[in-house]
Amino acid sequence: MNLVFSLTAFLILTAYHVHLVTRVLRCPESTSIGANNRTRRFWVQSVMEKKLDILAVQTLRNLSMASSLLASTAILIGLAIINVSLGSRGIPIANENLPVLSGDSEIFWKARMVALAVIFIFAFFNFTLAIRHYNHAAFMINVPSDRDPSIMPATVSQTINRGALHYTLGMRCYYLAIPFAFWLLGDIALLTSASILVVLLWKFDHIKR
């Protein structure tokens, strides 16, 4: 029965994100991701046409700082979870009690801890890639079009939107870490938290017209 709860939770999460990706590809304006991408394209065009260099640098710097903070937090949490799952002497109570609460053996509990750590490590890589694209855009957005005709507003906005995509994936990992954390307490907790998360994400990701 516990396996059924876990599979149902993963099916709910997978089905929702497949639906979201399909919606972004087919009707992007109905999602917050597509709407934000369009807004960034208009913003880049306005900044480059009006030569708002200071605004552009400050905005991209803020995005890079936010990504840097989240990347640092993600890698620290991921490494800490790996340390606990390998049987750190500093936290013996968690190693002894959490498998009892979930009703599974310590091996399955450690496997869940590793899965949770992988989520945060994946978030770390996405946030670092977001920083990489934002840094590229910071240089590109100030290059005059007469110096390099290939650097147009469409090219710069595409670079920024790629960074925003990795930022979104990193934040999505943070969200998905919630049901995976509850999974340590059992399969029912996983199913319940996954269902609540999908309801909240639906409100965040879709735009009402």
Backbone as JSON, one array per atom type, in Angstrom:
{
  "sequence": "MNLVFSLTAFLILTAYHVHLVTRVLRCPESTSIGANNRTRRFWVQSVMEKKLDILAVQTLRNLSMASSLLASTAILIGLAIINVSLGSRGIPIANENLPVLSGDSEIFWKARMVALAVIFIFAFFNFTLAIRHYNHAAFMINVPSDRDPSIMPATVSQTINRGALHYTLGMRCYYLAIPFAFWLLGDIALLTSASILVVLLWKFDHIKR",
  "N": [[0.83, -1.21, 0.0], [1.96, 1.25, 0.76], [3.71, 1.66, -1.36], [1.93, 2.22, -3.38], [0.92, 4.72, -2.59], [3.24, 6.3, -2.85], [3.84, 6.04, -5.61], [1.53, 7.18, -6.67], [1.81, 9.83, -5.79], [4.17, 10.63, -7.16], [3.23, 10.34, -9.74], [1.26, 12.33, -9.83], [2.82, 14.66, -9.54], [4.48, 14.44, -11.81], [2.61, 14.39, -13.93], [1.44, 16.91, -13.68], [3.6, 18.66, -14.27], [4.25, 17.87, -16.85], [1.92, 18.69, -18.1], [2.21, 21.45, -17.64], [4.54, 22.11, -19.11], [3.64, 21.49, -21.69], [1.6, 23.39, -21.9], [3.07, 25.76, -21.78], [4.5, 25.59, -24.17], [2.48, 25.5, -26.13], [0.54, 27.46, -25.52], [1.77, 29.96, -24.39], [1.14, 32.48, -23.26], [-0.8, 32.06, -21.41], [0.38, 31.23, -19.15], [2.47, 32.0, -16.31], [5.17, 31.82, -16.82], [5.45, 32.13, -19.63], [4.32, 34.7, -19.9], [6.07, 36.26, -18.39], [8.41, 35.92, -19.87], [7.74, 37.29, -22.21], [7.43, 39.88, -21.16], [10.08, 40.41, -20.36], [11.32, 40.48, -22.87], [10.2, 42.84, -23.98], [11.18, 44.63, -22.1], [13.99, 44.52, -22.48], [14.16, 45.46, -25.09], [13.24, 48.09, -24.71], [15.18, 49.09, -22.93], [17.55, 48.92, -24.45], [16.96, 50.55, -26.63], [16.51, 53.05, -25.46], [18.87, 53.47, -24.19], [19.35, 52.82, -21.47], [21.51, 52.18, -19.55], [22.43, 52.02, -16.85], [20.16, 51.17, -15.45], [19.83, 48.66, -16.62], [22.18, 47.27, -15.84], [21.97, 47.32, -13.04], [19.6, 45.88, -12.65], [20.22, 43.33, -13.73], [22.33, 42.74, -12.06], [21.01, 42.48, -9.6], [19.48, 40.2, -10.16], [21.52, 38.34, -10.51], [22.65, 38.34, -7.94], [20.53, 37.32, -6.39], [20.32, 34.76, -7.51], [22.84, 33.79, -6.85], [22.74, 33.71, -4.04], [20.71, 31.8, -3.64], [21.87, 29.61, -4.92], [24.11, 29.12, -3.29], [22.82, 28.47, -0.9], [21.44, 26.16, -1.7], [23.5, 24.29, -2.34], [24.74, 24.03, 0.13], [22.69, 22.94, 1.71], [22.27, 20.57, 0.29], [24.76, 19.22, 0.59], [24.79, 18.99, 3.36], [22.63, 17.27, 3.78], [23.57, 14.96, 2.52], [25.66, 14.4, 4.24], [24.28, 13.78, 6.6], [22.8, 11.54, 5.71], [24.8, 9.69, 5.32], [25.41, 8.94, 7.81], [26.21, 10.76, 9.87], [27.96, 11.56, 12.87], [27.12, 13.65, 14.33], [24.37, 13.89, 14.29], [22.79, 11.66, 15.45], [20.27, 11.05, 16.39], [18.36, 11.63, 14.42], [19.02, 9.73, 12.49], [18.24, 7.43, 13.8], [15.54, 7.7, 14.53], [13.89, 8.71, 12.41], [13.62, 6.63, 10.38], [11.96, 4.94, 11.81], [9.64, 6.48, 12.12], [8.77, 6.67, 9.46], [8.29, 4.09, 8.87], [9.88, 2.4, 7.38], [12.91, 0.66, 6.44], [16.29, 1.56, 7.4], [17.85, 1.74, 5.15], [16.12, 2.4, 3.02], [15.32, 4.86, 3.98], [17.72, 6.32, 3.88], [18.07, 6.29, 1.14], [16.0, 7.95, 0.36], [16.9, 10.32, 1.5], [19.18, 10.78, -0.03], [17.97, 11.2, -2.52], [16.64, 13.59, -1.96], [18.87, 15.21, -1.52], [19.97, 15.22, -4.1], [18.1, 16.73, -5.48], [18.53, 19.32, -4.42], [21.17, 19.7, -5.23], [20.86, 19.69, -7.99], [19.34, 21.99, -8.18], [21.31, 23.82, -7.43], [23.1, 23.73, -9.65], [21.43, 24.77, -11.64], [20.93, 27.39, -10.73], [23.53, 28.43, -10.84], [23.97, 28.32, -13.59], [22.05, 30.16, -14.34], [23.2, 32.51, -13.32], [25.42, 32.61, -14.99], [24.26, 33.14, -17.55], [23.02, 35.61, -17.03], [25.27, 37.2, -16.53], [26.49, 37.17, -19.06], [24.51, 38.5, -20.48], [24.65, 41.02, -19.3], [26.96, 42.12, -20.38], [26.35, 42.05, -23.11], [24.1, 43.68, -23.39], [24.94, 46.28, -23.34], [26.4, 46.73, -25.6], [26.8, 48.59, -28.49], [24.69, 48.52, -31.36], [25.84, 49.14, -33.79], [28.43, 48.34, -33.5], [28.43, 45.57, -33.29], [26.43, 43.89, -35.26], [25.1, 41.51, -34.78], [24.28, 41.45, -32.18], [21.37, 42.01, -31.03], [18.23, 43.29, -29.68], [16.56, 41.04, -29.56], [18.37, 38.93, -29.39], [19.68, 39.47, -26.95], [17.52, 39.39, -25.15], [16.82, 36.74, -25.44], [19.02, 35.48, -24.26], [18.75, 36.4, -21.61], [16.26, 35.29, -20.98], [16.91, 32.61, -21.07], [18.56, 32.44, -18.84], [16.59, 33.06, -16.97], [14.98, 30.82, -17.26], [16.59, 28.78, -16.18], [16.7, 29.78, -13.61], [14.04, 29.5, -12.88], [13.82, 26.7, -12.96], [15.56, 26.07, -10.89], [14.19, 27.2, -8.69], [11.94, 25.61, -8.86], [12.96, 23.2, -8.05], [13.4, 23.76, -5.37], [10.73, 23.93, -4.54], [9.87, 21.31, -5.08], [11.37, 19.98, -3.24], [9.95, 20.06, -0.92], [7.73, 18.05, -0.78], [9.46, 15.84, -0.98], [10.92, 16.06, 1.34], [8.92, 15.62, 3.23], [8.49, 13.04, 2.58], [10.27, 11.59, 4.04], [8.95, 11.14, 6.37], [7.05, 9.35, 5.7], [4.97, 7.56, 3.28], [2.33, 8.43, 3.0], [2.48, 11.03, 3.93], [4.05, 12.07, 1.89], [2.29, 11.87, -0.34], [0.21, 13.56, 0.48], [1.49, 16.09, 0.81], [2.47, 16.44, -1.78], [0.1, 16.67, -3.25], [-1.0, 19.03, -2.19], [1.02, 20.8, -2.93], [0.86, 20.76, -5.75], [-1.63, 21.96, -6.16], [-1.09, 24.56, -5.22], [1.0, 25.3, -6.98], [-0.4, 25.32, -9.36], [-1.93, 27.64, -9.11], [0.12, 29.5, -9.05], [1.39, 29.2, -11.53], [-0.42, 29.52, -13.61], [-2.32, 31.87, -15.46], [-5.16, 33.74, -14.93], [-7.74, 34.72, -17.08]],
  "CA": [[0.0, 0.0, 0.0], [2.84, 2.41, 0.79], [4.23, 1.87, -2.7], [0.86, 2.85, -4.16], [0.9, 6.14, -2.22], [4.41, 6.95, -3.44], [3.67, 6.1, -7.06], [0.47, 8.17, -6.94], [2.39, 11.17, -5.58], [5.07, 10.92, -8.27], [2.4, 10.48, -10.94], [0.63, 13.64, -9.77], [3.85, 15.67, -9.82], [4.92, 14.31, -13.2], [1.51, 14.77, -14.82], [1.26, 18.36, -13.63], [4.69, 19.35, -14.95], [4.08, 17.6, -18.28], [0.87, 19.61, -18.53], [2.74, 22.81, -17.64], [5.44, 22.26, -20.26], [2.79, 21.52, -22.88], [0.91, 24.67, -21.92], [4.05, 26.8, -22.11], [4.86, 25.47, -25.58], [1.34, 25.72, -27.01], [-0.16, 28.69, -25.18], [2.63, 30.53, -23.34], [0.58, 33.65, -22.62], [-1.7, 31.65, -20.33], [1.21, 30.83, -18.02], [3.34, 33.06, -15.81], [6.47, 31.7, -17.48], [5.36, 32.77, -20.94], [4.06, 36.13, -19.73], [7.31, 36.89, -17.93], [9.34, 35.94, -21.01], [7.33, 38.39, -23.09], [7.75, 41.13, -20.48], [11.52, 40.62, -20.43], [11.65, 40.89, -24.24], [9.85, 44.24, -24.11], [12.07, 45.4, -21.25], [15.28, 44.6, -23.14], [14.03, 46.35, -26.23], [13.15, 49.45, -24.21], [16.46, 49.47, -22.35], [18.56, 49.12, -25.5], [16.59, 51.68, -27.47], [16.62, 54.3, -24.7], [20.22, 53.51, -23.6], [19.23, 52.82, -20.01], [22.58, 51.26, -19.17], [22.5, 51.85, -15.4], [19.01, 50.34, -15.07], [20.08, 47.29, -17.07], [23.22, 46.66, -15.02], [21.44, 47.13, -11.69], [18.61, 44.8, -12.67], [20.92, 42.06, -13.92], [23.11, 42.49, -10.85], [20.08, 41.97, -8.59], [19.14, 38.83, -10.53], [22.69, 37.5, -10.23], [22.8, 38.21, -6.5], [19.5, 36.4, -5.92], [20.7, 33.42, -7.94], [24.02, 33.4, -6.08], [22.3, 33.35, -2.69], [19.96, 30.54, -3.7], [22.81, 28.55, -5.27], [24.9, 28.82, -2.1], [21.94, 27.78, 0.05], [21.12, 24.83, -2.21], [24.64, 23.37, -2.22], [24.96, 23.78, 1.55], [21.66, 22.0, 2.16], [22.53, 19.27, -0.34], [25.91, 18.57, 1.24], [24.39, 18.64, 4.73], [21.77, 16.08, 3.72], [24.44, 13.82, 2.24], [26.4, 14.13, 5.47], [23.36, 13.09, 7.52], [22.43, 10.23, 5.18], [25.93, 8.78, 5.45], [25.55, 8.54, 9.21], [27.03, 11.72, 10.63], [27.9, 11.36, 14.3], [26.53, 14.8, 14.98], [22.91, 13.83, 14.33], [22.41, 10.26, 15.54], [18.85, 10.9, 16.7], [17.62, 11.59, 13.16], [19.28, 8.45, 11.85], [17.57, 6.35, 14.51], [14.11, 7.88, 14.71], [13.13, 8.94, 11.19], [13.18, 5.39, 9.76], [10.85, 4.4, 12.59], [8.46, 7.27, 11.81], [8.31, 6.37, 8.11], [7.92, 2.68, 8.79], [10.76, 1.7, 6.46], [14.25, 0.38, 6.95], [17.23, 2.68, 7.31], [18.36, 1.81, 3.78], [15.16, 3.18, 2.23], [15.35, 6.22, 4.48], [18.91, 6.95, 3.33], [17.83, 6.5, -0.3], [15.18, 9.15, 0.25], [17.76, 11.45, 1.81], [20.03, 11.02, -1.2], [17.1, 11.81, -3.54], [16.44, 14.98, -1.56], [20.13, 15.91, -1.77], [20.12, 15.38, -5.55], [17.24, 17.85, -5.87], [19.2, 20.57, -4.09], [22.36, 19.84, -6.08], [20.35, 20.09, -9.31], [18.99, 23.41, -8.03], [22.57, 24.56, -7.43], [23.6, 23.85, -11.02], [20.55, 25.66, -12.4], [21.16, 28.77, -10.32], [24.83, 28.87, -11.37], [23.77, 28.58, -15.01], [21.32, 31.43, -14.44], [24.2, 33.56, -13.13], [26.24, 32.65, -16.21], [23.52, 33.82, -18.61], [22.84, 37.01, -16.64], [26.55, 37.89, -16.74], [26.64, 37.37, -20.49], [23.57, 39.53, -20.92], [25.11, 42.31, -18.8], [27.92, 42.64, -21.36], [25.72, 42.18, -24.42], [23.07, 44.71, -23.44], [25.58, 47.59, -23.47], [27.16, 46.81, -26.84], [26.05, 49.29, -29.54], [24.36, 47.66, -32.5], [26.74, 49.41, -34.91], [29.69, 47.63, -33.26], [28.2, 44.15, -33.58], [25.03, 43.78, -35.7], [24.47, 40.27, -34.32], [23.72, 41.67, -30.84], [20.12, 42.74, -31.15], [17.37, 43.06, -28.51], [16.06, 39.66, -29.54], [19.46, 38.07, -28.93], [19.9, 39.72, -25.53], [16.37, 38.89, -24.41], [16.9, 35.28, -25.45], [20.0, 35.11, -23.24], [18.16, 36.63, -20.29], [15.19, 34.31, -20.77], [17.56, 31.33, -20.76], [18.9, 32.53, -17.43], [15.34, 32.99, -16.2], [14.53, 29.43, -17.28], [17.37, 28.04, -15.18], [16.27, 30.27, -12.31], [12.75, 28.86, -12.62], [14.07, 25.3, -12.66], [16.12, 26.03, -9.55], [13.1, 27.42, -7.73], [11.06, 24.44, -8.9], [13.6, 22.19, -7.2], [13.09, 24.14, -3.98], [9.34, 23.55, -4.28], [9.77, 19.84, -5.06], [12.03, 19.48, -2.04], [8.98, 19.99, 0.19], [7.19, 16.69, -0.65], [10.53, 14.87, -0.74], [11.24, 16.14, 2.76], [7.84, 14.94, 3.94], [8.61, 11.61, 2.28], [11.03, 10.98, 5.13], [8.0, 10.78, 7.42], [6.18, 8.27, 5.24], [4.39, 7.7, 1.93], [1.11, 9.22, 3.09], [2.92, 12.43, 4.02], [4.48, 12.43, 0.54], [1.11, 12.06, -1.19], [-0.53, 14.74, 0.94], [2.25, 17.31, 0.49], [2.53, 16.58, -3.24], [-1.21, 17.15, -3.71], [-1.1, 20.44, -1.81], [1.98, 21.56, -3.74], [0.34, 20.9, -7.11], [-2.69, 22.97, -6.12], [-0.45, 25.87, -5.1], [1.72, 25.59, -8.22], [-1.39, 25.64, -10.4], [-2.28, 29.05, -8.94], [1.3, 30.3, -9.37], [1.85, 29.02, -12.91], [-1.45, 29.83, -14.61], [-2.88, 33.23, -15.43], [-6.6, 33.81, -15.21], [-8.12, 35.77, -18.05]],
  "C": [[0.86, 1.26, 0.0], [3.41, 2.72, -0.59], [3.19, 2.56, -3.58], [0.8, 4.35, -3.87], [2.06, 6.89, -2.88], [4.27, 7.1, -4.95], [2.6, 7.11, -7.45], [1.01, 9.58, -6.81], [3.3, 11.55, -6.74], [4.3, 11.1, -9.58], [1.73, 11.85, -10.98], [1.63, 14.73, -10.13], [4.29, 15.64, -11.28], [3.85, 14.79, -14.16], [1.33, 16.29, -14.84], [2.35, 19.08, -14.43], [4.7, 19.05, -16.45], [3.01, 18.52, -18.85], [1.39, 21.04, -18.62], [3.66, 23.05, -18.83], [4.65, 22.34, -21.56], [2.08, 22.86, -23.02], [1.86, 25.8, -22.29], [4.4, 26.77, -23.59], [3.72, 25.85, -26.5], [0.64, 27.06, -26.77], [0.61, 29.42, -24.08], [2.01, 31.7, -22.59], [-0.37, 33.31, -21.48], [-0.94, 31.2, -19.08], [2.07, 32.01, -17.57], [4.71, 33.01, -16.45], [6.47, 32.4, -18.83], [5.15, 34.27, -20.84], [5.31, 36.86, -19.29], [8.36, 36.95, -19.04], [9.01, 37.09, -21.96], [7.69, 39.74, -22.46], [9.25, 41.44, -20.55], [11.96, 41.03, -21.84], [11.35, 42.37, -24.45], [10.79, 45.12, -23.29], [13.44, 45.58, -21.9], [15.23, 45.56, -24.32], [13.98, 47.81, -25.79], [14.49, 49.95, -23.66], [17.5, 49.76, -23.43], [18.23, 50.3, -26.39], [16.8, 53.01, -26.77], [17.98, 54.45, -24.0], [20.18, 53.62, -22.07], [20.24, 51.83, -19.42], [22.6, 50.99, -17.66], [21.36, 50.95, -14.91], [19.26, 48.88, -15.43], [21.08, 46.59, -16.16], [22.7, 46.38, -13.61], [20.45, 45.97, -11.64], [19.28, 43.44, -12.81], [21.79, 41.72, -12.71], [22.21, 41.93, -9.75], [19.7, 40.52, -8.88], [20.3, 37.88, -10.22], [22.89, 37.3, -8.73], [21.78, 37.25, -5.92], [19.85, 34.96, -6.28], [21.89, 32.9, -7.14], [23.63, 32.96, -4.67], [21.59, 32.0, -2.68], [20.87, 29.37, -4.06], [23.64, 28.14, -4.06], [24.07, 28.04, -1.08], [21.67, 26.35, -0.4], [22.28, 23.86, -2.02], [24.94, 23.07, -0.77], [23.96, 22.77, 2.09], [21.92, 20.62, 1.58], [23.67, 18.52, 0.32], [25.58, 18.17, 2.68], [23.53, 17.39, 4.75], [22.6, 14.83, 3.43], [25.21, 13.42, 3.49], [25.53, 13.36, 6.47], [23.05, 11.69, 7.02], [23.55, 9.21, 5.28], [26.24, 8.42, 6.9], [26.45, 9.45, 10.0], [26.85, 11.48, 12.12], [27.2, 12.51, 15.02], [25.03, 14.73, 15.11], [22.48, 12.37, 14.4], [20.93, 10.06, 15.78], [18.03, 10.79, 15.43], [17.8, 10.25, 12.47], [18.49, 7.32, 12.51], [16.05, 6.48, 14.47], [13.33, 8.04, 13.41], [12.76, 7.65, 10.46], [12.01, 4.76, 10.51], [9.56, 5.14, 12.26], [7.89, 6.92, 10.44], [7.9, 4.92, 7.95], [8.78, 1.87, 7.85], [12.11, 1.46, 7.1], [15.15, 1.59, 6.76], [17.78, 2.83, 5.91], [17.43, 2.65, 2.91], [15.16, 4.63, 2.68], [16.56, 6.97, 3.92], [18.76, 7.2, 1.83], [16.98, 7.74, -0.52], [15.99, 10.41, 0.55], [18.65, 11.8, 0.62], [19.21, 11.66, -2.32], [16.85, 13.28, -3.23], [17.71, 15.8, -1.81], [20.33, 16.17, -3.25], [19.28, 16.55, -6.04], [17.93, 19.18, -5.6], [20.46, 20.77, -4.93], [21.96, 20.24, -7.49], [19.94, 21.56, -9.29], [20.25, 24.28, -8.08], [23.09, 24.77, -8.85], [22.73, 24.8, -11.84], [20.76, 27.11, -12.01], [22.51, 29.28, -10.82], [24.74, 29.13, -12.87], [23.0, 29.87, -15.24], [22.29, 32.61, -14.28], [25.05, 33.73, -14.39], [25.54, 33.42, -17.33], [23.3, 35.29, -18.28], [24.13, 37.81, -16.84], [26.81, 38.14, -18.22], [25.74, 38.51, -20.97], [24.01, 40.92, -20.47], [26.13, 42.94, -19.74], [27.24, 42.93, -22.7], [24.79, 43.39, -24.5], [23.65, 46.11, -23.62], [26.4, 47.73, -24.74], [26.33, 47.53, -27.9], [25.83, 48.37, -30.74], [25.28, 47.91, -33.69], [28.09, 48.73, -34.74], [29.55, 46.14, -33.61], [26.73, 43.97, -33.95], [24.32, 42.52, -35.19], [23.86, 40.42, -32.93], [22.53, 42.6, -30.97], [19.29, 42.5, -29.89], [16.84, 41.63, -28.42], [17.12, 38.69, -29.01], [19.69, 38.23, -27.43], [18.75, 39.16, -24.7], [16.35, 37.36, -24.37], [17.9, 34.79, -24.4], [19.43, 35.28, -21.84], [17.06, 35.61, -19.99], [15.76, 32.91, -20.51], [18.0, 31.31, -19.29], [17.67, 32.42, -16.55], [14.79, 31.57, -16.17], [15.27, 28.6, -16.25], [17.0, 28.5, -13.76], [14.95, 29.61, -11.91], [12.92, 27.39, -12.26], [14.67, 25.15, -11.26], [15.07, 26.23, -8.47], [12.14, 26.24, -7.7], [11.64, 23.31, -8.06], [13.36, 22.49, -5.72], [11.67, 23.71, -3.63], [9.21, 22.03, -4.16], [10.46, 19.24, -3.84], [11.06, 19.33, -0.87], [8.36, 18.59, 0.29], [8.27, 15.64, -0.42], [10.97, 14.89, 0.71], [10.18, 15.44, 3.59], [7.87, 13.43, 3.69], [9.4, 10.88, 3.35], [10.12, 10.53, 6.26], [7.04, 9.68, 6.99], [5.56, 8.58, 3.89], [3.1, 8.52, 1.94], [1.44, 10.7, 3.17], [3.39, 12.93, 2.65], [3.28, 12.74, -0.35], [0.36, 13.33, -0.8], [0.19, 16.02, 0.55], [2.35, 17.52, -1.01], [1.22, 17.13, -3.8], [-1.38, 18.63, -3.39], [-0.18, 21.3, -2.67], [1.46, 21.78, -5.15], [-0.78, 21.94, -7.17], [-2.11, 24.37, -6.05], [0.28, 26.26, -6.38], [0.77, 25.94, -9.35], [-1.77, 27.13, -10.33], [-1.11, 29.96, -9.31], [1.6, 30.32, -10.86], [0.85, 29.46, -13.96], [-2.02, 31.22, -14.38], [-4.35, 33.17, -15.78], [-6.9, 34.99, -16.13], [-9.58, 36.13, -17.88]]
}
